[in-house]
Amino acid sequence: MFTGIKRSFTQLLIATTIVASCNNQKAPEAPAADTATQAASMEADTTSFPVSMVNNKKDPTCGMPVTAGISDTAHYKDKVIGFCSTECKDEFKKAPDANIAAAEIQ
């Protein structure tokens, strides 16, 4: 009688140990980048396009100066328009003629 209980307990203990060891495995962590690399990465993300390549001074959707950073562009009537974000570009595309005056085209 005790042999069957002992065997069941042993099997349960082994199964619990296997499950617990599988759950405790961690994914390998990526090495931390140094501060200079992180700063350069952030700067590159916020200024994907140079100001010299666009024809507007301000984002036509939100009014932000393009000198603060251009993350997306669009062509509009032979001009390159810079936007601070893809969301602003998408909003502009809904009504470009109504929004273009705010762009301060150069």
N, C-alpha and C positions, 0 to 999 in steps of 0.2 A: 504494500500500500504506500509506504513512504518512498519507495523507489520511483514510482510514477510521479509523485508530487515533486520529488527532488529533481527528476529529469525535466519536468515542465518548468520548474523554477529556474533551472540552469539555462534552458532554452530561452526563457523570457529575459533573463539577465544578459545573455549573449546578444539577443536581438536589440535590447535597449542600448547596449554599449555600441553596437554598430550604428544605430540611428543617431545616437548622440555624437559619435565621432564624425559622421557625415554633416551634421548641422553645425559643427564647430569649425569647419574649414572656412578660412577667409580667402577672399580673392586677393591676388598679389597687388600691392599698392604701387602706384607709379611714383618714381622718384620726384621729390619736390623740386620745382624750378627755382632758380635764384631770383631775387627781387628785380634785378635789371631785365632779365628775360621776360618776366611777367609784365613789367611796365612797357616794354617794347611791344609785346603781344597786344596789350590793351590799346596802345597808341595806334598800332596797325589796324585794329578792328574798327576804330572810330574814324579813321581817315583813309578810306580805301582809294579815293580818287583825289588828285590834286585840284586845288581851286582854279588853277590856270586852264583847266580843260572844260570848265562850264561857263555858260553865258549869263548866269544869274548871280545876284548878290545875296539873295535870301531864298530860303525854302518857300515855294509858293503856297504850301499848305499851312505850315505852322509859323512862318515868318522868321525862323532861326537863321542867322547869318551862315552862309556856306563856309566861312572861315573857321567855324566851330567844328566842322567835320562833315564829309560827304560820304554816305555809305551806299548810295544808289543814284543812278542817273536815268534819264529818259530823253528821247529826241522829240522835240516839238517844233514844228515849222522851221526846220533847218537850224535849230538851236539845240545845244546840249544843256539840259536842266539838271542841276544837282539837288539831291534831297538828303535830309539828315537821317532818314530811315525808309525802309521798304514800305512801312505803313503810310507814311506821308506820300510816297510815290503812288501807291494804290489809291489813296484818296484823291490825289490830283487827277489821275486818269479817269475818274468818274465825271469830272466837269473841268477839263483843262482850260477852256476858253474863259470860264468864270474865275479861275484861280491864277491865271498867268500874270495879271497886273501886279499881284503881290510879290512876284519873283524879282522885280527890279532888274530887268534884262539890261545887260551892258552892250 
